[in-house]
Amino acid sequence: MTKIATKDHTGRYFSSVEQMFTFYGLSRKVFYKRKQQGWTLQQILTTPHRAIRGRPKSTKSTIKEKDYREISEFSYELTGGHVTVREYQQG
C-alpha cells in the first residue's frame, strides 16, 4: 500500500491516511465504511465510534504509572470537543 501525505479538516498534515484516522482513534474499517457512505471528512473524524458489543467502551490504555512517565501533552480544539494526546516514555 502506498502512503500518501494528507491533511485533515482542520488543516493539520499527516504523513498517511492511516496516521490521520489512527490519530482520531478510528480503525481502518470504520474510517473507510464512513467514507463509502458519503460522510464528510469532518464527520468521519469527529464522530465518536460507538462501543461494539463485548468490547469495553473506553479505549484508554492500561499504562502502569510506575513503568512509564509522561514526557509531553498536546491538546487540540475541534468542532464539538477536543483531543488530548499524551506521550509516555518507559523508565
PyMOL Python script that loads the backbone (N, CA, C, O; Angstrom):
from pymol import cmd

cmd.read_pdbstr("""\
ATOM      1  N   MET A   1       0.839  -1.182   0.000  1.00  0.00           N
ATOM      2  CA  MET A   1       0.000   0.000   0.000  1.00  0.00           C
ATOM      3  C   MET A   1       0.883   1.244   0.000  1.00  0.00           C
ATOM      4  O   MET A   1       1.831   1.337   0.780  1.00  0.00           O
ATOM      5  N   THR A   2       0.575   2.187  -0.865  1.00  0.00           N
ATOM      6  CA  THR A   2       1.331   3.426  -0.963  1.00  0.00           C
ATOM      7  C   THR A   2       0.812   4.430   0.064  1.00  0.00           C
ATOM      8  O   THR A   2      -0.394   4.646   0.178  1.00  0.00           O
ATOM      9  N   LYS A   3       1.721   5.030   0.797  1.00  0.00           N
ATOM     10  CA  LYS A   3       1.334   6.055   1.763  1.00  0.00           C
ATOM     11  C   LYS A   3       1.308   7.409   1.063  1.00  0.00           C
ATOM     12  O   LYS A   3       2.250   7.780   0.363  1.00  0.00           O
ATOM     13  N   ILE A   4       0.222   8.134   1.260  1.00  0.00           N
ATOM     14  CA  ILE A   4       0.051   9.446   0.644  1.00  0.00           C
ATOM     15  C   ILE A   4      -0.130  10.468   1.756  1.00  0.00           C
ATOM     16  O   ILE A   4      -0.977  10.295   2.632  1.00  0.00           O
ATOM     17  N   ALA A   5       0.666  11.534   1.721  1.00  0.00           N
ATOM     18  CA  ALA A   5       0.523  12.604   2.713  1.00  0.00           C
ATOM     19  C   ALA A   5      -0.845  13.245   2.525  1.00  0.00           C
ATOM     20  O   ALA A   5      -1.317  13.422   1.402  1.00  0.00           O
ATOM     21  N   THR A   6      -1.471  13.588   3.648  1.00  0.00           N
ATOM     22  CA  THR A   6      -2.810  14.163   3.598  1.00  0.00           C
ATOM     23  C   THR A   6      -2.985  15.147   4.741  1.00  0.00           C
ATOM     24  O   THR A   6      -2.133  15.241   5.624  1.00  0.00           O
ATOM     25  N   LYS A   7      -4.089  15.879   4.723  1.00  0.00           N
ATOM     26  CA  LYS A   7      -4.395  16.768   5.841  1.00  0.00           C
ATOM     27  C   LYS A   7      -5.843  16.568   6.236  1.00  0.00           C
ATOM     28  O   LYS A   7      -6.676  16.163   5.424  1.00  0.00           O
ATOM     29  N   ASP A   8      -6.133  16.859   7.500  1.00  0.00           N
ATOM     30  CA  ASP A   8      -7.494  16.681   7.996  1.00  0.00           C
ATOM     31  C   ASP A   8      -8.324  17.935   7.754  1.00  0.00           C
ATOM     32  O   ASP A   8      -7.867  18.869   7.096  1.00  0.00           O
ATOM     33  N   HIS A   9      -9.532  17.955   8.280  1.00  0.00           N
ATOM     34  CA  HIS A   9     -10.466  19.067   8.086  1.00  0.00           C
ATOM     35  C   HIS A   9     -10.001  20.359   8.756  1.00  0.00           C
ATOM     36  O   HIS A   9     -10.502  21.434   8.426  1.00  0.00           O
ATOM     37  N   THR A  10      -9.045  20.273   9.698  1.00  0.00           N
ATOM     38  CA  THR A  10      -8.543  21.473  10.363  1.00  0.00           C
ATOM     39  C   THR A  10      -7.282  22.019   9.691  1.00  0.00           C
ATOM     40  O   THR A  10      -6.787  23.086  10.056  1.00  0.00           O
ATOM     41  N   GLY A  11      -6.763  21.267   8.695  1.00  0.00           N
ATOM     42  CA  GLY A  11      -5.553  21.694   8.002  1.00  0.00           C
ATOM     43  C   GLY A  11      -4.283  21.072   8.545  1.00  0.00           C
ATOM     44  O   GLY A  11      -3.196  21.393   8.063  1.00  0.00           O
ATOM     45  N   ARG A  12      -4.381  20.188   9.538  1.00  0.00           N
ATOM     46  CA  ARG A  12      -3.220  19.520  10.118  1.00  0.00           C
ATOM     47  C   ARG A  12      -2.741  18.436   9.150  1.00  0.00           C
ATOM     48  O   ARG A  12      -3.539  17.628   8.673  1.00  0.00           O
ATOM     49  N   TYR A  13      -1.444  18.422   8.863  1.00  0.00           N
ATOM     50  CA  TYR A  13      -0.877  17.457   7.923  1.00  0.00           C
ATOM     51  C   TYR A  13      -0.498  16.156   8.606  1.00  0.00           C
ATOM     52  O   TYR A  13      -0.048  16.146   9.752  1.00  0.00           O
ATOM     53  N   PHE A  14      -0.687  15.051   7.882  1.00  0.00           N
ATOM     54  CA  PHE A  14      -0.301  13.710   8.326  1.00  0.00           C
ATOM     55  C   PHE A  14       0.471  13.054   7.197  1.00  0.00           C
ATOM     56  O   PHE A  14       0.229  13.340   6.024  1.00  0.00           O
ATOM     57  N   SER A  15       1.401  12.174   7.548  1.00  0.00           N
ATOM     58  CA  SER A  15       2.220  11.522   6.526  1.00  0.00           C
ATOM     59  C   SER A  15       1.455  10.433   5.781  1.00  0.00           C
ATOM     60  O   SER A  15       1.893   9.989   4.721  1.00  0.00           O
ATOM     61  N   SER A  16       0.303   9.993   6.328  1.00  0.00           N
ATOM     62  CA  SER A  16      -0.520   8.990   5.644  1.00  0.00           C
ATOM     63  C   SER A  16      -1.958   9.097   6.139  1.00  0.00           C
ATOM     64  O   SER A  16      -2.222   9.680   7.191  1.00  0.00           O
ATOM     65  N   VAL A  17      -2.874   8.535   5.378  1.00  0.00           N
ATOM     66  CA  VAL A  17      -4.278   8.497   5.788  1.00  0.00           C
ATOM     67  C   VAL A  17      -4.408   7.646   7.050  1.00  0.00           C
ATOM     68  O   VAL A  17      -5.186   7.971   7.947  1.00  0.00           O
ATOM     69  N   GLU A  18      -3.646   6.559   7.112  1.00  0.00           N
ATOM     70  CA  GLU A  18      -3.688   5.687   8.291  1.00  0.00           C
ATOM     71  C   GLU A  18      -3.259   6.424   9.550  1.00  0.00           C
ATOM     72  O   GLU A  18      -3.854   6.232  10.611  1.00  0.00           O
ATOM     73  N   GLN A  19      -2.245   7.257   9.450  1.00  0.00           N
ATOM     74  CA  GLN A  19      -1.800   8.039  10.601  1.00  0.00           C
ATOM     75  C   GLN A  19      -2.908   8.996  11.038  1.00  0.00           C
ATOM     76  O   GLN A  19      -3.105   9.218  12.232  1.00  0.00           O
ATOM     77  N   MET A  20      -3.633   9.566  10.063  1.00  0.00           N
ATOM     78  CA  MET A  20      -4.697  10.511  10.376  1.00  0.00           C
ATOM     79  C   MET A  20      -5.839   9.818  11.121  1.00  0.00           C
ATOM     80  O   MET A  20      -6.243  10.295  12.182  1.00  0.00           O
ATOM     81  N   PHE A  21      -6.372   8.703  10.596  1.00  0.00           N
ATOM     82  CA  PHE A  21      -7.507   8.098  11.286  1.00  0.00           C
ATOM     83  C   PHE A  21      -7.102   7.457  12.606  1.00  0.00           C
ATOM     84  O   PHE A  21      -7.925   7.357  13.516  1.00  0.00           O
ATOM     85  N   THR A  22      -5.857   7.023  12.728  1.00  0.00           N
ATOM     86  CA  THR A  22      -5.365   6.496  13.995  1.00  0.00           C
ATOM     87  C   THR A  22      -5.268   7.616  15.028  1.00  0.00           C
ATOM     88  O   THR A  22      -5.586   7.405  16.198  1.00  0.00           O
ATOM     89  N   PHE A  23      -4.833   8.802  14.610  1.00  0.00           N
ATOM     90  CA  PHE A  23      -4.747   9.963  15.486  1.00  0.00           C
ATOM     91  C   PHE A  23      -6.111  10.274  16.111  1.00  0.00           C
ATOM     92  O   PHE A  23      -6.198  10.666  17.274  1.00  0.00           O
ATOM     93  N   TYR A  24      -7.175  10.091  15.317  1.00  0.00           N
ATOM     94  CA  TYR A  24      -8.522  10.374  15.799  1.00  0.00           C
ATOM     95  C   TYR A  24      -9.172   9.169  16.484  1.00  0.00           C
ATOM     96  O   TYR A  24     -10.339   9.235  16.873  1.00  0.00           O
ATOM     97  N   GLY A  25      -8.426   8.070  16.635  1.00  0.00           N
ATOM     98  CA  GLY A  25      -8.931   6.908  17.367  1.00  0.00           C
ATOM     99  C   GLY A  25      -9.869   6.025  16.584  1.00  0.00           C
ATOM    100  O   GLY A  25     -10.685   5.317  17.173  1.00  0.00           O
ATOM    101  N   LEU A  26      -9.773   6.051  15.265  1.00  0.00           N
ATOM    102  CA  LEU A  26     -10.641   5.221  14.430  1.00  0.00           C
ATOM    103  C   LEU A  26      -9.864   4.057  13.839  1.00  0.00           C
ATOM    104  O   LEU A  26      -8.649   4.131  13.658  1.00  0.00           O
ATOM    105  N   SER A  27     -10.576   2.990  13.544  1.00  0.00           N
ATOM    106  CA  SER A  27      -9.965   1.858  12.858  1.00  0.00           C
ATOM    107  C   SER A  27     -10.077   2.083  11.352  1.00  0.00           C
ATOM    108  O   SER A  27     -10.855   2.916  10.886  1.00  0.00           O
ATOM    109  N   ARG A  28      -9.289   1.327  10.614  1.00  0.00           N
ATOM    110  CA  ARG A  28      -9.339   1.389   9.143  1.00  0.00           C
ATOM    111  C   ARG A  28     -10.757   1.076   8.654  1.00  0.00           C
ATOM    112  O   ARG A  28     -11.277   1.758   7.771  1.00  0.00           O
ATOM    113  N   LYS A  29     -11.374   0.046   9.229  1.00  0.00           N
ATOM    114  CA  LYS A  29     -12.710  -0.385   8.817  1.00  0.00           C
ATOM    115  C   LYS A  29     -13.740   0.724   9.006  1.00  0.00           C
ATOM    116  O   LYS A  29     -14.529   1.002   8.103  1.00  0.00           O
ATOM    117  N   VAL A  30     -13.733   1.357  10.180  1.00  0.00           N
ATOM    118  CA  VAL A  30     -14.694   2.429  10.470  1.00  0.00           C
ATOM    119  C   VAL A  30     -14.461   3.614   9.534  1.00  0.00           C
ATOM    120  O   VAL A  30     -15.412   4.163   8.978  1.00  0.00           O
ATOM    121  N   PHE A  31     -13.192   4.011   9.358  1.00  0.00           N
ATOM    122  CA  PHE A  31     -12.883   5.158   8.505  1.00  0.00           C
ATOM    123  C   PHE A  31     -13.402   4.947   7.087  1.00  0.00           C
ATOM    124  O   PHE A  31     -14.111   5.799   6.551  1.00  0.00           O
ATOM    125  N   TYR A  32     -13.053   3.814   6.480  1.00  0.00           N
ATOM    126  CA  TYR A  32     -13.433   3.589   5.084  1.00  0.00           C
ATOM    127  C   TYR A  32     -14.919   3.289   4.908  1.00  0.00           C
ATOM    128  O   TYR A  32     -15.481   3.600   3.859  1.00  0.00           O
ATOM    129  N   LYS A  33     -15.564   2.696   5.904  1.00  0.00           N
ATOM    130  CA  LYS A  33     -17.007   2.478   5.818  1.00  0.00           C
ATOM    131  C   LYS A  33     -17.747   3.819   5.826  1.00  0.00           C
ATOM    132  O   LYS A  33     -18.679   4.023   5.048  1.00  0.00           O
ATOM    133  N   ARG A  34     -17.328   4.724   6.704  1.00  0.00           N
ATOM    134  CA  ARG A  34     -17.948   6.052   6.743  1.00  0.00           C
ATOM    135  C   ARG A  34     -17.700   6.806   5.440  1.00  0.00           C
ATOM    136  O   ARG A  34     -18.590   7.482   4.925  1.00  0.00           O
ATOM    137  N   LYS A  35     -16.493   6.686   4.917  1.00  0.00           N
ATOM    138  CA  LYS A  35     -16.166   7.348   3.649  1.00  0.00           C
ATOM    139  C   LYS A  35     -17.038   6.804   2.528  1.00  0.00           C
ATOM    140  O   LYS A  35     -17.548   7.569   1.709  1.00  0.00           O
ATOM    141  N   GLN A  36     -17.212   5.493   2.487  1.00  0.00           N
ATOM    142  CA  GLN A  36     -18.031   4.848   1.461  1.00  0.00           C
ATOM    143  C   GLN A  36     -19.493   5.293   1.562  1.00  0.00           C
ATOM    144  O   GLN A  36     -20.192   5.367   0.551  1.00  0.00           O
ATOM    145  N   GLN A  37     -19.948   5.585   2.772  1.00  0.00           N
ATOM    146  CA  GLN A  37     -21.329   6.024   2.981  1.00  0.00           C
ATOM    147  C   GLN A  37     -21.536   7.503   2.654  1.00  0.00           C
ATOM    148  O   GLN A  37     -22.653   8.010   2.750  1.00  0.00           O
ATOM    149  N   GLY A  38     -20.453   8.202   2.264  1.00  0.00           N
ATOM    150  CA  GLY A  38     -20.574   9.591   1.833  1.00  0.00           C
ATOM    151  C   GLY A  38     -20.428  10.634   2.920  1.00  0.00           C
ATOM    152  O   GLY A  38     -20.799  11.791   2.720  1.00  0.00           O
ATOM    153  N   TRP A  39     -19.890  10.243   4.077  1.00  0.00           N
ATOM    154  CA  TRP A  39     -19.682  11.202   5.153  1.00  0.00           C
ATOM    155  C   TRP A  39     -18.601  12.197   4.740  1.00  0.00           C
ATOM    156  O   TRP A  39     -17.714  11.867   3.953  1.00  0.00           O
ATOM    157  N   THR A  40     -18.680  13.415   5.273  1.00  0.00           N
ATOM    158  CA  THR A  40     -17.613  14.391   5.059  1.00  0.00           C
ATOM    159  C   THR A  40     -16.421  13.998   5.930  1.00  0.00           C
ATOM    160  O   THR A  40     -16.570  13.249   6.896  1.00  0.00           O
ATOM    161  N   LEU A  41     -15.244  14.506   5.583  1.00  0.00           N
ATOM    162  CA  LEU A  41     -14.047  14.184   6.363  1.00  0.00           C
ATOM    163  C   LEU A  41     -14.217  14.623   7.816  1.00  0.00           C
ATOM    164  O   LEU A  41     -13.816  13.900   8.728  1.00  0.00           O
ATOM    165  N   GLN A  42     -14.802  15.789   8.041  1.00  0.00           N
ATOM    166  CA  GLN A  42     -15.018  16.263   9.403  1.00  0.00           C
ATOM    167  C   GLN A  42     -15.946  15.322  10.167  1.00  0.00           C
ATOM    168  O   GLN A  42     -15.685  15.012  11.329  1.00  0.00           O
ATOM    169  N   GLN A  43     -17.024  14.863   9.531  1.00  0.00           N
ATOM    170  CA  GLN A  43     -17.931  13.924  10.189  1.00  0.00           C
ATOM    171  C   GLN A  43     -17.228  12.607  10.500  1.00  0.00           C
ATOM    172  O   GLN A  43     -17.398  12.045  11.582  1.00  0.00           O
ATOM    173  N   ILE A  44     -16.442  12.121   9.551  1.00  0.00           N
ATOM    174  CA  ILE A  44     -15.731  10.858   9.742  1.00  0.00           C
ATOM    175  C   ILE A  44     -14.821  10.928  10.963  1.00  0.00           C
ATOM    176  O   ILE A  44     -14.828  10.029  11.804  1.00  0.00           O
ATOM    177  N   LEU A  45     -14.039  12.001  11.057  1.00  0.00           N
ATOM    178  CA  LEU A  45     -13.008  12.094  12.091  1.00  0.00           C
ATOM    179  C   LEU A  45     -13.520  12.524  13.457  1.00  0.00           C
ATOM    180  O   LEU A  45     -12.923  12.165  14.472  1.00  0.00           O
ATOM    181  N   THR A  46     -14.608  13.280  13.511  1.00  0.00           N
ATOM    182  CA  THR A  46     -15.048  13.839  14.793  1.00  0.00           C
ATOM    183  C   THR A  46     -16.229  13.107  15.414  1.00  0.00           C
ATOM    184  O   THR A  46     -16.575  13.380  16.564  1.00  0.00           O
ATOM    185  N   THR A  47     -16.858  12.184  14.689  1.00  0.00           N
ATOM    186  CA  THR A  47     -17.963  11.417  15.259  1.00  0.00           C
ATOM    187  C   THR A  47     -17.394  10.231  16.025  1.00  0.00           C
ATOM    188  O   THR A  47     -16.690   9.402  15.449  1.00  0.00           O
ATOM    189  N   PRO A  48     -17.692  10.142  17.319  1.00  0.00           N
ATOM    190  CA  PRO A  48     -17.153   9.020  18.103  1.00  0.00           C
ATOM    191  C   PRO A  48     -17.688   7.690  17.595  1.00  0.00           C
ATOM    192  O   PRO A  48     -18.824   7.600  17.129  1.00  0.00           O
ATOM    193  N   HIS A  49     -16.860   6.665  17.691  1.00  0.00           N
ATOM    194  CA  HIS A  49     -17.269   5.319  17.300  1.00  0.00           C
ATOM    195  C   HIS A  49     -17.931   4.657  18.489  1.00  0.00           C
ATOM    196  O   HIS A  49     -17.355   4.611  19.576  1.00  0.00           O
ATOM    197  N   ARG A  50     -19.126   4.147  18.295  1.00  0.00           N
ATOM    198  CA  ARG A  50     -19.829   3.508  19.414  1.00  0.00           C
ATOM    199  C   ARG A  50     -19.131   2.212  19.796  1.00  0.00           C
ATOM    200  O   ARG A  50     -18.479   1.566  18.975  1.00  0.00           O
ATOM    201  N   ALA A  51     -19.281   1.861  21.032  1.00  0.00           N
ATOM    202  CA  ALA A  51     -18.662   0.623  21.514  1.00  0.00           C
ATOM    203  C   ALA A  51     -19.345  -0.578  20.872  1.00  0.00           C
ATOM    204  O   ALA A  51     -20.568  -0.603  20.734  1.00  0.00           O
ATOM    205  N   ILE A  52     -18.569  -1.549  20.488  1.00  0.00           N
ATOM    206  CA  ILE A  52     -19.094  -2.770  19.896  1.00  0.00           C
ATOM    207  C   ILE A  52     -19.354  -3.759  21.020  1.00  0.00           C
ATOM    208  O   ILE A  52     -18.594  -3.822  21.986  1.00  0.00           O
ATOM    209  N   ARG A  53     -20.420  -4.527  20.894  1.00  0.00           N
ATOM    210  CA  ARG A  53     -20.789  -5.496  21.922  1.00  0.00           C
ATOM    211  C   ARG A  53     -19.595  -6.387  22.280  1.00  0.00           C
ATOM    212  O   ARG A  53     -18.949  -6.957  21.401  1.00  0.00           O
ATOM    213  N   GLY A  54     -19.318  -6.494  23.548  1.00  0.00           N
ATOM    214  CA  GLY A  54     -18.223  -7.335  24.004  1.00  0.00           C
ATOM    215  C   GLY A  54     -16.911  -6.580  24.176  1.00  0.00           C
ATOM    216  O   GLY A  54     -15.973  -7.111  24.771  1.00  0.00           O
ATOM    217  N   ARG A  55     -16.825  -5.369  23.676  1.00  0.00           N
ATOM    218  CA  ARG A  55     -15.621  -4.563  23.841  1.00  0.00           C
ATOM    219  C   ARG A  55     -15.876  -3.476  24.875  1.00  0.00           C
ATOM    220  O   ARG A  55     -17.001  -2.991  24.995  1.00  0.00           O
ATOM    221  N   PRO A  56     -14.866  -3.093  25.609  1.00  0.00           N
ATOM    222  CA  PRO A  56     -15.064  -2.009  26.582  1.00  0.00           C
ATOM    223  C   PRO A  56     -15.319  -0.691  25.867  1.00  0.00           C
ATOM    224  O   PRO A  56     -14.817  -0.476  24.764  1.00  0.00           O
ATOM    225  N   LYS A  57     -16.096   0.196  26.486  1.00  0.00           N
ATOM    226  CA  LYS A  57     -16.387   1.494  25.893  1.00  0.00           C
ATOM    227  C   LYS A  57     -15.168   2.396  25.881  1.00  0.00           C
ATOM    228  O   LYS A  57     -15.026   3.233  24.989  1.00  0.00           O
ATOM    229  N   SER A  58     -14.296   2.241  26.846  1.00  0.00           N
ATOM    230  CA  SER A  58     -13.106   3.072  26.929  1.00  0.00           C
ATOM    231  C   SER A  58     -11.962   2.422  26.166  1.00  0.00           C
ATOM    232  O   SER A  58     -11.753   1.212  26.252  1.00  0.00           O
ATOM    233  N   THR A  59     -11.218   3.245  25.413  1.00  0.00           N
ATOM    234  CA  THR A  59     -10.057   2.722  24.692  1.00  0.00           C
ATOM    235  C   THR A  59      -8.767   3.191  25.354  1.00  0.00           C
ATOM    236  O   THR A  59      -7.694   3.104  24.759  1.00  0.00           O
ATOM    237  N   LYS A  60      -8.871   3.692  26.595  1.00  0.00           N
ATOM    238  CA  LYS A  60      -7.676   4.150  27.302  1.00  0.00           C
ATOM    239  C   LYS A  60      -6.740   2.973  27.531  1.00  0.00           C
ATOM    240  O   LYS A  60      -7.175   1.869  27.861  1.00  0.00           O
ATOM    241  N   SER A  61      -5.480   3.219  27.354  1.00  0.00           N
ATOM    242  CA  SER A  61      -4.509   2.154  27.573  1.00  0.00           C
ATOM    243  C   SER A  61      -4.338   1.903  29.062  1.00  0.00           C
ATOM    244  O   SER A  61      -4.691   2.743  29.889  1.00  0.00           O
ATOM    245  N   THR A  62      -3.805   0.769  29.386  1.00  0.00           N
ATOM    246  CA  THR A  62      -3.605   0.406  30.784  1.00  0.00           C
ATOM    247  C   THR A  62      -2.133   0.560  31.140  1.00  0.00           C
ATOM    248  O   THR A  62      -1.458  -0.417  31.462  1.00  0.00           O
ATOM    249  N   ILE A  63      -1.643   1.785  31.081  1.00  0.00           N
ATOM    250  CA  ILE A  63      -0.249   2.074  31.398  1.00  0.00           C
ATOM    251  C   ILE A  63      -0.095   2.115  32.911  1.00  0.00           C
ATOM    252  O   ILE A  63      -0.853   2.792  33.606  1.00  0.00           O
ATOM    253  N   LYS A  64       0.872   1.398  33.402  1.00  0.00           N
ATOM    254  CA  LYS A  64       1.168   1.435  34.825  1.00  0.00           C
ATOM    255  C   LYS A  64       2.109   2.609  35.064  1.00  0.00           C
ATOM    256  O   LYS A  64       3.181   2.694  34.465  1.00  0.00           O
ATOM    257  N   GLU A  65       1.695   3.510  35.946  1.00  0.00           N
ATOM    258  CA  GLU A  65       2.461   4.731  36.171  1.00  0.00           C
ATOM    259  C   GLU A  65       3.889   4.461  36.628  1.00  0.00           C
ATOM    260  O   GLU A  65       4.789   5.247  36.333  1.00  0.00           O
ATOM    261  N   LYS A  66       4.103   3.381  37.333  1.00  0.00           N
ATOM    262  CA  LYS A  66       5.448   3.109  37.823  1.00  0.00           C
ATOM    263  C   LYS A  66       6.409   2.723  36.698  1.00  0.00           C
ATOM    264  O   LYS A  66       7.622   2.865  36.856  1.00  0.00           O
ATOM    265  N   ASP A  67       5.897   2.243  35.574  1.00  0.00           N
ATOM    266  CA  ASP A  67       6.727   1.811  34.455  1.00  0.00           C
ATOM    267  C   ASP A  67       6.991   2.914  33.424  1.00  0.00           C
ATOM    268  O   ASP A  67       7.968   2.845  32.678  1.00  0.00           O
ATOM    269  N   TYR A  68       6.127   3.924  33.383  1.00  0.00           N
ATOM    270  CA  TYR A  68       6.224   4.970  32.362  1.00  0.00           C
ATOM    271  C   TYR A  68       6.106   6.345  32.987  1.00  0.00           C
ATOM    272  O   TYR A  68       5.531   6.513  34.063  1.00  0.00           O
ATOM    273  N   ARG A  69       6.663   7.328  32.291  1.00  0.00           N
ATOM    274  CA  ARG A  69       6.489   8.710  32.736  1.00  0.00           C
ATOM    275  C   ARG A  69       6.061   9.549  31.536  1.00  0.00           C
ATOM    276  O   ARG A  69       6.490   9.314  30.407  1.00  0.00           O
ATOM    277  N   GLU A  70       5.211  10.529  31.806  1.00  0.00           N
ATOM    278  CA  GLU A  70       4.698  11.396  30.742  1.00  0.00           C
ATOM    279  C   GLU A  70       5.798  12.361  30.312  1.00  0.00           C
ATOM    280  O   GLU A  70       6.438  12.994  31.151  1.00  0.00           O
ATOM    281  N   ILE A  71       6.014  12.469  29.005  1.00  0.00           N
ATOM    282  CA  ILE A  71       7.052  13.381  28.515  1.00  0.00           C
ATOM    283  C   ILE A  71       6.470  14.579  27.784  1.00  0.00           C
ATOM    284  O   ILE A  71       7.141  15.603  27.654  1.00  0.00           O
ATOM    285  N   SER A  72       5.230  14.474  27.301  1.00  0.00           N
ATOM    286  CA  SER A  72       4.610  15.634  26.658  1.00  0.00           C
ATOM    287  C   SER A  72       3.101  15.450  26.576  1.00  0.00           C
ATOM    288  O   SER A  72       2.580  14.340  26.682  1.00  0.00           O
ATOM    289  N   GLU A  73       2.419  16.572  26.386  1.00  0.00           N
ATOM    290  CA  GLU A  73       0.967  16.558  26.252  1.00  0.00           C
ATOM    291  C   GLU A  73       0.564  17.658  25.283  1.00  0.00           C
ATOM    292  O   GLU A  73       1.028  18.792  25.397  1.00  0.00           O
ATOM    293  N   PHE A  74      -0.291  17.328  24.339  1.00  0.00           N
ATOM    294  CA  PHE A  74      -0.789  18.292  23.363  1.00  0.00           C
ATOM    295  C   PHE A  74      -2.302  18.234  23.361  1.00  0.00           C
ATOM    296  O   PHE A  74      -2.879  17.149  23.427  1.00  0.00           O
ATOM    297  N   SER A  75      -2.954  19.383  23.288  1.00  0.00           N
ATOM    298  CA  SER A  75      -4.409  19.441  23.187  1.00  0.00           C
ATOM    299  C   SER A  75      -4.794  20.183  21.919  1.00  0.00           C
ATOM    300  O   SER A  75      -4.197  21.202  21.571  1.00  0.00           O
ATOM    301  N   TYR A  76      -5.794  19.659  21.240  1.00  0.00           N
ATOM    302  CA  TYR A  76      -6.286  20.264  20.005  1.00  0.00           C
ATOM    303  C   TYR A  76      -7.773  20.510  20.148  1.00  0.00           C
ATOM    304  O   TYR A  76      -8.520  19.605  20.518  1.00  0.00           O
ATOM    305  N   GLU A  77      -8.208  21.719  19.858  1.00  0.00           N
ATOM    306  CA  GLU A  77      -9.621  22.055  19.888  1.00  0.00           C
ATOM    307  C   GLU A  77     -10.244  21.660  18.554  1.00  0.00           C
ATOM    308  O   GLU A  77      -9.714  21.991  17.494  1.00  0.00           O
ATOM    309  N   LEU A  78     -11.354  20.963  18.610  1.00  0.00           N
ATOM    310  CA  LEU A  78     -12.079  20.533  17.426  1.00  0.00           C
ATOM    311  C   LEU A  78     -13.513  21.010  17.535  1.00  0.00           C
ATOM    312  O   LEU A  78     -13.970  21.373  18.618  1.00  0.00           O
ATOM    313  N   THR A  79     -14.216  21.011  16.433  1.00  0.00           N
ATOM    314  CA  THR A  79     -15.624  21.338  16.473  1.00  0.00           C
ATOM    315  C   THR A  79     -16.334  20.277  17.297  1.00  0.00           C
ATOM    316  O   THR A  79     -16.270  19.091  16.974  1.00  0.00           O
ATOM    317  N   GLY A  80     -16.999  20.690  18.342  1.00  0.00           N
ATOM    318  CA  GLY A  80     -17.726  19.747  19.180  1.00  0.00           C
ATOM    319  C   GLY A  80     -16.888  19.052  20.230  1.00  0.00           C
ATOM    320  O   GLY A  80     -17.349  18.070  20.813  1.00  0.00           O
ATOM    321  N   GLY A  81     -15.671  19.518  20.500  1.00  0.00           N
ATOM    322  CA  GLY A  81     -14.867  18.886  21.532  1.00  0.00           C
ATOM    323  C   GLY A  81     -13.392  19.160  21.373  1.00  0.00           C
ATOM    324  O   GLY A  81     -12.995  20.136  20.736  1.00  0.00           O
ATOM    325  N   HIS A  82     -12.582  18.298  21.952  1.00  0.00           N
ATOM    326  CA  HIS A  82     -11.134  18.451  21.861  1.00  0.00           C
ATOM    327  C   HIS A  82     -10.462  17.079  21.952  1.00  0.00           C
ATOM    328  O   HIS A  82     -11.074  16.095  22.367  1.00  0.00           O
ATOM    329  N   VAL A  83      -9.206  17.040  21.560  1.00  0.00           N
ATOM    330  CA  VAL A  83      -8.404  15.825  21.611  1.00  0.00           C
ATOM    331  C   VAL A  83      -7.156  16.137  22.419  1.00  0.00           C
ATOM    332  O   VAL A  83      -6.509  17.160  22.195  1.00  0.00           O
ATOM    333  N   THR A  84      -6.815  15.267  23.355  1.00  0.00           N
ATOM    334  CA  THR A  84      -5.585  15.411  24.115  1.00  0.00           C
ATOM    335  C   THR A  84      -4.705  14.208  23.820  1.00  0.00           C
ATOM    336  O   THR A  84      -5.139  13.063  23.944  1.00  0.00           O
ATOM    337  N   VAL A  85      -3.460  14.479  23.427  1.00  0.00           N
ATOM    338  CA  VAL A  85      -2.506  13.421  23.112  1.00  0.00           C
ATOM    339  C   VAL A  85      -1.387  13.493  24.141  1.00  0.00           C
ATOM    340  O   VAL A  85      -0.758  14.536  24.318  1.00  0.00           O
ATOM    341  N   ARG A  86      -1.146  12.378  24.814  1.00  0.00           N
ATOM    342  CA  ARG A  86      -0.072  12.319  25.809  1.00  0.00           C
ATOM    343  C   ARG A  86       0.961  11.313  25.327  1.00  0.00           C
ATOM    344  O   ARG A  86       0.619  10.224  24.866  1.00  0.00           O
ATOM    345  N   GLU A  87       2.228  11.692  25.440  1.00  0.00           N
ATOM    346  CA  GLU A  87       3.322  10.798  25.081  1.00  0.00           C
ATOM    347  C   GLU A  87       4.005  10.332  26.361  1.00  0.00           C
ATOM    348  O   GLU A  87       4.260  11.120  27.272  1.00  0.00           O
ATOM    349  N   TYR A  88       4.297   9.034  26.410  1.00  0.00           N
ATOM    350  CA  TYR A  88       4.951   8.447  27.571  1.00  0.00           C
ATOM    351  C   TYR A  88       6.256   7.794  27.162  1.00  0.00           C
ATOM    352  O   TYR A  88       6.433   7.367  26.021  1.00  0.00           O
ATOM    353  N   GLN A  89       7.153   7.730  28.111  1.00  0.00           N
ATOM    354  CA  GLN A  89       8.451   7.099  27.883  1.00  0.00           C
ATOM    355  C   GLN A  89       8.687   6.099  29.003  1.00  0.00           C
ATOM    356  O   GLN A  89       8.406   6.371  30.170  1.00  0.00           O
ATOM    357  N   GLN A  90       9.202   4.948  28.630  1.00  0.00           N
ATOM    358  CA  GLN A  90       9.468   3.938  29.633  1.00  0.00           C
ATOM    359  C   GLN A  90      10.661   4.348  30.479  1.00  0.00           C
ATOM    360  O   GLN A  90      11.663   4.848  29.966  1.00  0.00           O
ATOM    361  N   GLY A  91      10.543   4.134  31.762  1.00  0.00           N
ATOM    362  CA  GLY A  91      11.686   4.441  32.618  1.00  0.00           C
ATOM    363  C   GLY A  91      11.406   5.285  33.787  1.00  0.00           C
ATOM    364  O   GLY A  91      12.314   5.591  34.559  1.00  0.00           O
TER     365      GLY A  91
END
""", "prot")
cmd.dss("prot")
cmd.show_as("cartoon", "prot")
cmd.util.cbc("prot")
cmd.orient("prot")
